[in-house]
Amino acid sequence: MKFFSGNIGLVDYSVFNAGSFYTDGGSSFGVLPKAVWQKSIPSDQRNRIELACNLMLIKDQDSLIIVDTGVGYTYDEKVEKIHSPESNKINDGLKTMGYTRYDVDIVVLTHLHHDHIGGIIYGERDDLQLMFPNADHYIQNIEWQIACNPDELNSAAYRYDLPLKVLKESGSIKLIQGDFKLTDSIKLMLVGGHSIGSQAVRIFNDNQLLYYPGDIIPQKYHLNLAVTSAYDISRQETVNSKKKILQELRSKGGFLVFNHQVDNIVYKLGA
């Protein structure tokens, strides 16, 4: 299992792949031609490329925090047919770092698409439970509202009913509005772009900086401001948020975590 560990001041973090899946290469890179991206990213006969589900585990003060949950255990035949997801590796990743699913205090969901929320459920289809039963789940309110009541533009993106249903019934949702201070060192930032309520995670301590920007910068090619996913609800909003994050990283010198990059998942920018 690939994982990367480090620290930002007194905050310890680890990034690990909780399982890969496949998606259309053209959709992933939007305006970037296949003639460019295929040089370093192979595609299969269905034009699909492999995407990792890189999750971040953070130990800050008295809280153990996980960011996103990956595809998880797939109970949707349509998802299995289109994306061929790998088996859930969340428990394996936690075990590698000396934890279990019961130790997690906080789950941060960057947004509610299937490849980010599938891992919040655990067990058999007729006996589903939360993967992290002792955790609060932090979601932007506007993201939750559109996921539960999608309009015509978003209906296909939020059809993954089981995780949303189990989460709603659990009573463990913490809905937030805009930028939110999670701990002294961790801030959740409403970035939009990819989805209406997408949020990024910013860790800053002792002049050290790290961003987990979710799907507005999911792979290295997306460092280019013009390269956005075809799934993005607002390309302009994605570009604006990317520009702000990358400018801060370059000016202060910091790390960026690619949540879908298969290798070289943590990237250093600036001094």
ZIURWO-V533466 format. One record per helix or strand. SS is the DSSP state (helix for helix, strand for strand). FROM is the first residue (numbers start at 1). LEN is the number of residues. If there is no record, write none. Layout:
ss/from/len
SS/FROM/LEN
SS/FROM/LEN
This chain:
ss/from/len
strand/3/6
strand/11/14
helix/25/5
helix/34/4
strand/48/13
strand/63/5
helix/77/7
helix/90/7
helix/101/3
strand/106/3
helix/114/7
strand/121/2
helix/125/3
strand/129/2
strand/136/5
helix/141/8
helix/161/10
strand/173/4
strand/180/2
strand/186/5
strand/199/7
strand/208/5
helix/214/3
helix/220/4
helix/235/18
strand/254/4
strand/266/4
